[in-house]
């Protein structure tokens, strides 16, 4: 289990990976199947800019549990399977989470 213990300022992610930003946790080969509890903390300013990539979000491909986390002021761009918290999920539990900001995808599965 992963437990968030404080609010996170992720605004610098706009400068990561040559302008592509944060690399999502989990993908279609190695998905995130664990448990994440944000303990009602926030993650502010998360940036992802991969307009030709699928499964974009803080959790790119989720088969686990995420709860009690608040995303604020996100800016996320992807191709297919795009979300602030989760890009793609399969047999998951997401509870007591919220997000605000900008999310854009090009395709729809």
N, CA, C and O atoms as a MOPAC input file, in Angstrom:
PM7 MOZYME 1SCF
protein

 N      0.84100 1    -1.17600 1     0.00000 1
 C      0.00000 1     0.00000 1     0.00000 1
 C      0.89200 1     1.24700 1     0.00000 1
 O      1.89800 1     1.31500 1     0.70600 1
 N      0.50000 1     2.20900 1    -0.79700 1
 C      1.17700 1     3.49600 1    -0.86200 1
 C      0.28500 1     4.52300 1    -0.17400 1
 O     -0.91400 1     4.58900 1    -0.44300 1
 N      0.87500 1     5.33000 1     0.72100 1
 C      0.12100 1     6.31500 1     1.48100 1
 C      0.74500 1     7.69200 1     1.28300 1
 O      1.93500 1     7.89200 1     1.52800 1
 N     -0.07700 1     8.63700 1     0.83600 1
 C      0.37400 1    10.01900 1     0.67100 1
 C      0.29400 1    10.70300 1     2.02400 1
 O     -0.74200 1    10.64900 1     2.68700 1
 N      1.37800 1    11.34600 1     2.44000 1
 C      1.42700 1    11.91600 1     3.79500 1
 C      1.35000 1    13.44100 1     3.83600 1
 O      1.31100 1    14.02800 1     4.91700 1
 N      1.32700 1    14.09400 1     2.65500 1
 C      1.25100 1    15.56100 1     2.61200 1
 C      0.74900 1    15.99100 1     1.23800 1
 O      0.72300 1    15.19400 1     0.30100 1
 N      0.35500 1    17.24500 1     1.12800 1
 C      0.01300 1    17.80000 1    -0.18400 1
 C      1.27100 1    17.81500 1    -1.04600 1
 O      2.38300 1    17.95600 1    -0.53700 1
 N      1.08200 1    17.66700 1    -2.36400 1
 C      2.20200 1    17.63900 1    -3.30300 1
 C      2.03800 1    18.76900 1    -4.30800 1
 O      0.98400 1    18.90700 1    -4.92900 1
 N      3.08100 1    19.57700 1    -4.46700 1
 C      3.13600 1    20.61000 1    -5.49900 1
 C      3.83400 1    19.99800 1    -6.70800 1
 O      5.05100 1    19.81400 1    -6.70400 1
 N      3.05200 1    19.68400 1    -7.74500 1
 C      3.59100 1    19.02500 1    -8.93700 1
 C      3.74400 1    19.99800 1   -10.10800 1
 O      3.86900 1    19.56200 1   -11.25200 1
 N      3.73800 1    21.30100 1    -9.84500 1
 C      3.80000 1    22.27800 1   -10.93700 1
 C      5.08900 1    22.17700 1   -11.74700 1
 O      5.09700 1    22.53000 1   -12.92700 1
 N      6.16900 1    21.70800 1   -11.14900 1
 C      7.42500 1    21.58900 1   -11.89200 1
 C      7.39600 1    20.45900 1   -12.91300 1
 O      8.29500 1    20.36800 1   -13.74800 1
 N      6.37900 1    19.59300 1   -12.86600 1
 C      6.31400 1    18.49800 1   -13.84200 1
 C      6.21500 1    19.02400 1   -15.27400 1
 O      6.49900 1    18.28300 1   -16.21400 1
 N      5.82400 1    20.27000 1   -15.46000 1
 C      5.78200 1    20.85300 1   -16.80600 1
 C      7.18000 1    20.94200 1   -17.41500 1
 O      7.31000 1    21.07300 1   -18.63200 1
 N      8.21200 1    20.87500 1   -16.60100 1
 C      9.59100 1    20.95700 1   -17.07400 1
 C     10.26700 1    19.59100 1   -17.20200 1
 O     11.43900 1    19.52200 1   -17.57400 1
 N      9.57200 1    18.53700 1   -16.91100 1
 C     10.15300 1    17.19800 1   -16.91700 1
 C     10.10500 1    16.55100 1   -18.30200 1
 O      9.22900 1    16.85500 1   -19.11100 1
 N     11.04600 1    15.66700 1   -18.55700 1
 C     11.04600 1    14.78700 1   -19.72900 1
 C     10.86700 1    15.53300 1   -21.04600 1
 O     10.03400 1    15.16900 1   -21.87700 1
 N     11.66100 1    16.58100 1   -21.21900 1
 C     11.64400 1    17.33100 1   -22.47300 1
 C     10.31600 1    17.97100 1   -22.80100 1
 O      9.97500 1    18.11700 1   -23.97500 1
 N      9.56300 1    18.35400 1   -21.79400 1
 C      8.26600 1    19.00600 1   -22.00200 1
 C      7.09600 1    18.04600 1   -22.01800 1
 O      5.95100 1    18.48500 1   -22.12800 1
 N      7.34800 1    16.73000 1   -21.91100 1
 C      6.25100 1    15.75800 1   -21.86700 1
 C      5.66500 1    15.61400 1   -20.47500 1
 O      4.57500 1    15.06600 1   -20.31600 1
 N      6.37600 1    16.10100 1   -19.46400 1
 C      5.86700 1    16.07700 1   -18.10400 1
 C      5.99100 1    14.74100 1   -17.40400 1
 O      6.85900 1    13.92400 1   -17.71300 1
 N      5.10600 1    14.54700 1   -16.46100 1
 C      5.07600 1    13.36600 1   -15.60400 1
 C      4.85400 1    12.10100 1   -16.43000 1
 O      4.05300 1    12.09800 1   -17.36400 1
 N      5.56100 1    11.03200 1   -16.08400 1
 C      5.33100 1     9.72500 1   -16.71400 1
 C      4.29700 1     8.99300 1   -15.87200 1
 O      4.52700 1     8.76000 1   -14.68500 1
 N      3.15800 1     8.62300 1   -16.46300 1
 C      2.10600 1     7.96700 1   -15.69200 1
 C      2.59800 1     6.70800 1   -14.97000 1
 O      3.49800 1     6.00900 1   -15.43800 1
 N      1.98700 1     6.45000 1   -13.83400 1
 C      2.28600 1     5.25100 1   -13.05300 1
 C      1.47500 1     4.10600 1   -13.65200 1
 O      0.24600 1     4.11800 1   -13.59100 1
 N      2.14500 1     3.13400 1   -14.22200 1
 C      1.47900 1     1.98800 1   -14.83500 1
 C      1.20500 1     2.19300 1   -16.30000 1
 O      0.87400 1     3.29400 1   -16.74100 1
 N      1.34700 1     1.11000 1   -17.05800 1
 C      1.00700 1     1.09800 1   -18.47900 1
 C      0.39300 1    -0.25400 1   -18.81800 1
 O      0.19100 1    -1.07300 1   -17.92200 1
 N      0.09400 1    -0.50500 1   -20.08000 1
 C     -0.60100 1    -1.73500 1   -20.45000 1
 C      0.24600 1    -2.98700 1   -20.23700 1
 O     -0.29400 1    -4.09100 1   -20.18400 1
 N      1.54600 1    -2.83500 1   -20.11500 1
 C      2.43000 1    -3.98100 1   -19.86800 1
 C      2.65100 1    -4.17300 1   -18.37500 1
 O      2.57100 1    -5.29300 1   -17.87000 1
 N      2.92800 1    -3.08800 1   -17.67200 1
 C      3.14900 1    -3.12800 1   -16.22700 1
 C      2.16100 1    -2.18000 1   -15.57200 1
 O      2.48200 1    -1.01900 1   -15.31500 1
 N      0.94400 1    -2.67800 1   -15.29900 1
 C     -0.07500 1    -1.79700 1   -14.74000 1
 C      0.10100 1    -1.64200 1   -13.22700 1
 O      0.76200 1    -2.44900 1   -12.57400 1
 N     -0.50900 1    -0.58200 1   -12.68900 1
 C     -0.48500 1    -0.37300 1   -11.24300 1
 C     -1.60100 1    -1.20500 1   -10.64000 1
 O     -2.78100 1    -0.93400 1   -10.85800 1
 N     -1.21700 1    -2.22400 1    -9.87800 1
 C     -2.20300 1    -3.12000 1    -9.28600 1
 C     -2.22700 1    -3.02500 1    -7.76300 1
 O     -2.83700 1    -3.85800 1    -7.09200 1
 N     -1.57100 1    -2.02400 1    -7.23200 1
 C     -1.50400 1    -1.85900 1    -5.78600 1
 C     -2.64500 1    -1.02900 1    -5.24500 1
 O     -3.70600 1    -0.91000 1    -5.85900 1
 N     -2.40200 1    -0.46000 1    -4.08300 1
 C     -3.38100 1     0.36500 1    -3.40100 1
 C     -2.72300 1     1.69800 1    -3.04400 1
 O     -1.62400 1     1.72900 1    -2.49000 1
 N     -3.41300 1     2.80500 1    -3.37100 1
 C     -2.90800 1     4.15100 1    -3.09100 1
 C     -3.95200 1     4.89300 1    -2.27900 1
 O     -5.10600 1     4.99500 1    -2.69400 1
 N     -3.55300 1     5.41300 1    -1.11900 1
 C     -4.44700 1     6.18900 1    -0.27300 1
 C     -3.86600 1     7.58900 1    -0.11400 1
 O     -2.81000 1     7.76400 1     0.49400 1
 N     -4.55900 1     8.58500 1    -0.66300 1
 C     -4.10100 1     9.96200 1    -0.58800 1
 C     -4.38000 1    10.63700 1     0.74300 1
 O     -3.92900 1    11.76000 1     0.96900 1
 N     -5.11200 1     9.97900 1     1.62400 1
 C     -5.44800 1    10.51000 1     2.95000 1
 C     -6.00200 1    11.93300 1     2.90800 1
 O     -5.70600 1    12.73800 1     3.79100 1
 N     -6.80100 1    12.24800 1     1.88900 1
 C     -7.44400 1    13.54500 1     1.68400 1
 C     -6.45600 1    14.66300 1     1.36200 1
 O     -6.80000 1    15.84000 1     1.46500 1
 N     -5.23400 1    14.30800 1     0.97500 1
 C     -4.25800 1    15.30400 1     0.53300 1
 C     -4.47900 1    15.61400 1    -0.94100 1
 O     -5.23100 1    14.91800 1    -1.62400 1
 N     -3.82400 1    16.65500 1    -1.42100 1
 C     -3.97400 1    17.05500 1    -2.81500 1
 C     -2.64800 1    16.93100 1    -3.56400 1
 O     -1.56300 1    16.93000 1    -2.98200 1
 N     -2.79400 1    16.82800 1    -4.87300 1
 C     -1.66900 1    16.90800 1    -5.80900 1
 C     -2.03200 1    18.04800 1    -6.75000 1
 O     -3.01800 1    17.95800 1    -7.48100 1
 N     -1.25000 1    19.10900 1    -6.73700 1
 C     -1.57200 1    20.31000 1    -7.49400 1
 C     -0.63400 1    20.50100 1    -8.68200 1
 O      0.58300 1    20.36400 1    -8.55300 1
 N     -1.21700 1    20.82100 1    -9.84600 1
 C     -0.43700 1    21.23900 1   -11.00500 1
 C      0.21200 1    20.11900 1   -11.79800 1
 O      1.20100 1    20.36300 1   -12.48900 1
 N     -0.30700 1    18.90400 1   -11.72600 1
 C      0.26000 1    17.79500 1   -12.49700 1
 C      0.16300 1    18.09300 1   -13.98900 1
 O     -0.88800 1    18.51100 1   -14.47300 1
 N      1.25900 1    17.87900 1   -14.71900 1
 C      1.33400 1    18.17900 1   -16.15000 1
 C      1.77800 1    16.93800 1   -16.91200 1
 O      2.79200 1    16.32200 1   -16.58100 1
 N      1.00300 1    16.57500 1   -17.94200 1
 C      1.35300 1    15.49000 1   -18.86200 1
 C      1.00900 1    15.98300 1   -20.26300 1
 O     -0.11300 1    16.42800 1   -20.50800 1
 N      1.98000 1    15.90400 1   -21.19200 1
 C      1.74900 1    16.33300 1   -22.57000 1
 C      2.29400 1    15.26900 1   -23.52900 1
 O      3.43000 1    15.35600 1   -23.99400 1
 N      1.46400 1    14.27200 1   -23.81100 1
 C      1.81500 1    13.19100 1   -24.73100 1
 C      0.63200 1    12.97100 1   -25.68000 1
 O     -0.09700 1    11.98800 1   -25.54200 1
 N      0.44000 1    13.87300 1   -26.63500 1
 C     -0.75700 1    13.81800 1   -27.47500 1
 C     -0.87400 1    12.57300 1   -28.35200 1
 O     -1.95400 1    12.31000 1   -28.88100 1
 N      0.18600 1    11.80900 1   -28.52100 1
 C      0.08800 1    10.59200 1   -29.32900 1
 C      0.16700 1     9.32000 1   -28.48600 1
 O      0.28800 1     8.22600 1   -29.03700 1
 N      0.10300 1     9.44500 1   -27.16000 1
 C      0.22800 1     8.28900 1   -26.26800 1
 C     -1.10000 1     7.95300 1   -25.58500 1
 O     -1.85900 1     8.84700 1   -25.21000 1
 N     -1.36600 1     6.66500 1   -25.43100 1
 C     -2.55900 1     6.18400 1   -24.73800 1
 C     -2.31500 1     6.09700 1   -23.23500 1
 O     -1.17600 1     6.12200 1   -22.77000 1
 N     -3.41300 1     5.99500 1   -22.48900 1
 C     -3.38900 1     5.71800 1   -21.05500 1
 C     -2.58500 1     6.76100 1   -20.28400 1
 O     -1.56500 1     6.45300 1   -19.66900 1
 N     -3.06200 1     7.98100 1   -20.33100 1
 C     -2.39400 1     9.09900 1   -19.67800 1
 C     -3.23100 1     9.62300 1   -18.51800 1
 O     -4.42200 1     9.89100 1   -18.67500 1
 N     -2.61800 1     9.76500 1   -17.38200 1
 C     -3.19700 1    10.25600 1   -16.13900 1
 C     -2.16400 1     9.97500 1   -15.06900 1
 O     -1.14000 1     9.35800 1   -15.36200 1
 N     -2.39000 1    10.39800 1   -13.85400 1
 C     -1.38300 1    10.07900 1   -12.83800 1
 C     -1.19400 1     8.56400 1   -12.75800 1
 O     -0.07100 1     8.08700 1   -12.59100 1
 N     -2.28200 1     7.80900 1   -12.87700 1
 C     -2.20900 1     6.36000 1   -13.04800 1
 C     -2.60100 1     6.07900 1   -14.49600 1
 O     -3.76100 1     6.23500 1   -14.87800 1
 N     -1.62300 1     5.66400 1   -15.29100 1
 C     -1.89500 1     5.43400 1   -16.70800 1
 C     -2.77500 1     4.22800 1   -16.94200 1
 O     -3.72100 1     4.28700 1   -17.72800 1
 N     -2.46900 1     3.13000 1   -16.26400 1
 C     -3.22400 1     1.87700 1   -16.41600 1
 C     -3.38000 1     1.29200 1   -15.02500 1
 O     -2.40400 1     0.86300 1   -14.40900 1
 N     -4.60300 1     1.27400 1   -14.53500 1
 C     -4.87900 1     0.90600 1   -13.15500 1
 C     -5.69000 1    -0.38000 1   -13.07900 1
 O     -6.72200 1    -0.51500 1   -13.73500 1
 N     -5.21100 1    -1.32900 1   -12.26800 1
 C     -5.98300 1    -2.52000 1   -11.93000 1
 C     -6.05700 1    -2.67800 1   -10.41000 1
 O     -6.34600 1    -3.76500 1    -9.91000 1
 N     -5.79900 1    -1.60900 1    -9.68900 1
 C     -5.77800 1    -1.64300 1    -8.22600 1
 C     -6.81400 1    -0.72500 1    -7.61500 1
 O     -7.91900 1    -0.57600 1    -8.13600 1
 N     -6.44400 1    -0.11200 1    -6.50400 1
 C     -7.34200 1     0.73500 1    -5.72800 1
 C     -6.70600 1     2.10200 1    -5.49600 1
 O     -5.53100 1     2.20000 1    -5.13900 1
 N     -7.49400 1     3.15600 1    -5.70300 1
 C     -7.06200 1     4.52100 1    -5.40200 1
 C     -8.18600 1     5.18200 1    -4.60900 1
 O     -9.35600 1     5.11000 1    -4.98600 1
 N     -7.80900 1     5.82800 1    -3.50200 1
 C     -8.82700 1     6.47000 1    -2.68300 1
 C     -8.28700 1     7.72100 1    -2.00300 1
 O     -7.08700 1     7.85300 1    -1.76200 1
 N     -9.20200 1     8.63000 1    -1.70200 1
 C     -8.93500 1     9.80400 1    -0.86600 1
 C     -7.84800 1    10.72900 1    -1.39800 1
 O     -6.99800 1    11.18400 1    -0.63200 1
 N     -7.86200 1    11.01200 1    -2.69500 1
 C     -6.87900 1    11.94300 1    -3.25600 1
 C     -7.60200 1    12.99300 1    -4.09200 1
 O     -8.59900 1    12.70300 1    -4.75300 1
 N     -7.08400 1    14.21200 1    -4.05100 1
 C     -7.67900 1    15.33000 1    -4.77800 1
 C     -6.63300 1    15.92400 1    -5.72000 1
 O     -5.57800 1    16.37400 1    -5.27400 1
 N     -6.92200 1    15.92600 1    -7.00200 1
 C     -6.04700 1    16.53600 1    -7.99800 1
 C     -6.60300 1    17.90400 1    -8.33900 1
 O     -7.79500 1    18.04600 1    -8.61500 1
 N     -5.74000 1    18.91600 1    -8.32200 1
 C     -6.17300 1    20.27100 1    -8.63400 1
 C     -5.27500 1    20.86100 1    -9.71500 1
 O     -4.07900 1    20.57500 1    -9.76800 1
 N     -5.86000 1    21.68000 1   -10.56800 1
 C     -5.13000 1    22.41900 1   -11.60500 1
 C     -4.29500 1    21.50100 1   -12.51200 1
 O     -3.16200 1    21.83500 1   -12.85900 1
 N     -4.85400 1    20.35300 1   -12.89000 1
 C     -4.12000 1    19.45000 1   -13.78400 1
 C     -4.12900 1    19.99500 1   -15.20600 1
 O     -4.99600 1    20.78900 1   -15.57200 1
 N     -3.16000 1    19.56400 1   -15.99800 1
 C     -3.09500 1    19.87100 1   -17.42900 1
 C     -2.58400 1    18.59800 1   -18.10000 1
 O     -1.38200 1    18.33400 1   -18.11500 1
 N     -3.51200 1    17.81000 1   -18.65700 1
 C     -3.17200 1    16.48500 1   -19.16400 1
 C     -3.67600 1    16.33300 1   -20.59200 1
 O     -4.85700 1    16.53200 1   -20.87900 1
 N     -2.74900 1    15.97500 1   -21.48500 1
 C     -3.07300 1    15.74100 1   -22.88700 1
 C     -2.54600 1    14.37400 1   -23.29500 1
 O     -1.39200 1    14.03600 1   -23.03500 1
 N     -3.40400 1    13.59600 1   -23.93400 1
 C     -3.02600 1    12.27900 1   -24.42700 1
 C     -3.82900 1    11.94500 1   -25.66300 1
 O     -4.53500 1    12.79700 1   -26.20100 1
 N     -3.72500 1    10.71400 1   -26.11400 1
 C     -4.42300 1    10.29000 1   -27.33200 1
 C     -5.72400 1     9.56200 1   -26.98200 1
 O     -6.81100 1    10.05200 1   -27.28700 1
 N     -5.61400 1     8.40600 1   -26.34800 1
 C     -6.77300 1     7.57900 1   -26.02700 1
 C     -6.62100 1     7.07100 1   -24.60000 1
 O     -5.52100 1     6.69000 1   -24.20200 1
 N     -7.66900 1     7.05800 1   -23.84500 1
 C     -7.59600 1     6.66200 1   -22.45900 1
 C     -6.90700 1     7.73600 1   -21.64800 1
 O     -5.80400 1     7.52900 1   -21.14400 1
 N     -7.55100 1     8.87900 1   -21.52100 1
 C     -6.94200 1    10.03600 1   -20.86600 1
 C     -7.84500 1    10.51100 1   -19.73100 1
 O     -9.05300 1    10.66400 1   -19.91100 1
 N     -7.25700 1    10.74100 1   -18.57100 1
 C     -7.99800 1    11.26700 1   -17.43200 1
 C     -7.04000 1    11.92100 1   -16.46300 1
 O     -5.82800 1    11.73300 1   -16.56700 1
 N     -7.55300 1    12.67400 1   -15.53900 1
 C     -6.68300 1    13.30300 1   -14.54600 1
 C     -6.13400 1    12.25200 1   -13.58900 1
 O     -4.92200 1    12.17000 1   -13.38800 1
 N     -6.99500 1    11.46700 1   -13.01000 1
 C     -6.57700 1    10.45200 1   -12.04700 1
 C     -6.17800 1     9.15000 1   -12.74300 1
 O     -5.12800 1     8.58700 1   -12.43700 1
 N     -6.99200 1     8.67100 1   -13.66500 1
 C     -6.75800 1     7.37500 1   -14.31200 1
 C     -6.99000 1     7.49500 1   -15.81300 1
 O     -8.01500 1     8.01400 1   -16.25400 1
 N     -6.01600 1     7.00500 1   -16.60100 1
 C     -6.19000 1     6.95700 1   -18.04400 1
 C     -7.03600 1     5.77400 1   -18.46400 1
 O     -7.99300 1     5.93700 1   -19.22000 1
 N     -6.70000 1     4.58100 1   -17.98500 1
 C     -7.43700 1     3.35500 1   -18.29500 1
 C     -7.50800 1     2.51000 1   -17.03800 1
 O     -6.52300 1     2.38000 1   -16.31200 1
 N     -8.67600 1     1.93600 1   -16.78100 1
 C     -8.81200 1     1.08800 1   -15.59800 1
 C     -9.52300 1    -0.21200 1   -15.95500 1
 O    -10.34600 1    -0.27000 1   -16.86900 1
 N     -9.17900 1    -1.24200 1   -15.20600 1
 C     -9.79100 1    -2.55400 1   -15.39100 1
 C     -9.87300 1    -3.21600 1   -14.02100 1
 O     -8.85600 1    -3.39900 1   -13.35100 1
 N    -11.07000 1    -3.56800 1   -13.61300 1
 C    -11.32300 1    -4.19000 1   -12.32000 1
 C    -10.65900 1    -3.36400 1   -11.20800 1
 O     -9.72800 1    -3.82300 1   -10.54600 1
 N    -11.15100 1    -2.15800 1   -11.02500 1
 C    -10.55100 1    -1.22700 1   -10.06700 1
 C    -11.58000 1    -0.73000 1    -9.06500 1
 O    -12.78800 1    -0.90500 1    -9.23100 1
 N    -11.05900 1    -0.11000 1    -8.02700 1
 C    -11.88500 1     0.62100 1    -7.07800 1
 C    -11.28900 1     2.01400 1    -6.93400 1
 O    -10.12800 1     2.16300 1    -6.55400 1
 N    -12.08200 1     3.02500 1    -7.23700 1
 C    -11.68600 1     4.41700 1    -7.04700 1
 C    -12.76300 1     5.04700 1    -6.17700 1
 O    -13.94300 1     5.02900 1    -6.52600 1
 N    -12.35200 1     5.60400 1    -5.04200 1
 C    -13.35600 1     6.17900 1    -4.14400 1
 C    -12.84200 1     7.44500 1    -3.47700 1
 O    -11.65700 1     7.58800 1    -3.17800 1
 N    -13.78100 1     8.35400 1    -3.25800 1
 C    -13.52800 1     9.61200 1    -2.55500 1
 C    -12.36700 1    10.39800 1    -3.18000 1
 O    -11.47500 1    10.86800 1    -2.47500 1
 N    -12.39100 1    10.53200 1    -4.49200 1
 C    -11.35800 1    11.26600 1    -5.23600 1
 C    -12.01600 1    12.39000 1    -6.02700 1
 O    -13.20000 1    12.31800 1    -6.35600 1
 N    -11.24500 1    13.42100 1    -6.32800 1
 C    -11.75700 1    14.51200 1    -7.15000 1
 C    -10.63400 1    15.06500 1    -8.01200 1
 O     -9.45300 1    14.85400 1    -7.73400 1
 N    -11.02600 1    15.78000 1    -9.06900 1
 C    -10.02400 1    16.42000 1    -9.91900 1
 C    -10.60300 1    17.68000 1   -10.52700 1
 O    -11.81400 1    17.80700 1   -10.70700 1
 N     -9.70500 1    18.61600 1   -10.84300 1
 C    -10.09200 1    19.83300 1   -11.54100 1
 C     -8.93500 1    20.24500 1   -12.43500 1
 O     -7.77100 1    19.98400 1   -12.13100 1
 N     -9.27600 1    20.89000 1   -13.54000 1
 C     -8.27000 1    21.36100 1   -14.46300 1
 C     -8.62700 1    20.99600 1   -15.88700 1
 O     -9.80500 1    20.88200 1   -16.22700 1
 N     -7.60900 1    20.81100 1   -16.72700 1
 C     -7.76600 1    20.58500 1   -18.15400 1
 C     -7.31100 1    19.17300 1   -18.51500 1
 O     -6.19900 1    18.76400 1   -18.18200 1
 N     -8.19500 1    18.42400 1   -19.20800 1
 C     -7.86300 1    17.07700 1   -19.70600 1
 C     -8.34200 1    17.00200 1   -21.14700 1
 O     -9.47800 1    17.36100 1   -21.45700 1
 N     -7.44500 1    16.52200 1   -22.03900 1
 C     -7.77800 1    16.43800 1   -23.45500 1
 C     -7.27100 1    15.13800 1   -24.05000 1
 O     -6.12300 1    14.74900 1   -23.83500 1
 N     -8.15100 1    14.45900 1   -24.81100 1
 C     -7.78200 1    13.26600 1   -25.54600 1
 C     -8.31600 1    13.36000 1   -26.95400 1
 O     -9.27200 1    14.09100 1   -27.21500 1
 N     -7.70300 1    12.62300 1   -27.86700 1
 C     -8.08400 1    12.69200 1   -29.26900 1
 C     -9.02200 1    11.56600 1   -29.68900 1
 O     -9.96400 1    11.80500 1   -30.44400 1
 N     -8.78900 1    10.36400 1   -29.22400 1
 C     -9.55900 1     9.19400 1   -29.61100 1
 C    -10.46600 1     8.74000 1   -28.48900 1
 O    -10.38500 1     9.22400 1   -27.36100 1
 N    -11.33900 1     7.79200 1   -28.82700 1
 C    -12.24400 1     7.19100 1   -27.85300 1
 C    -12.34500 1     5.70300 1   -28.14400 1
 O    -12.80500 1     5.30900 1   -29.21600 1
 N    -11.91700 1     4.87100 1   -27.19500 1
 C    -11.98900 1     3.41100 1   -27.39000 1
 C    -13.39400 1     2.95000 1   -27.45400 1
 O    -13.64500 1     1.75500 1   -27.61400 1

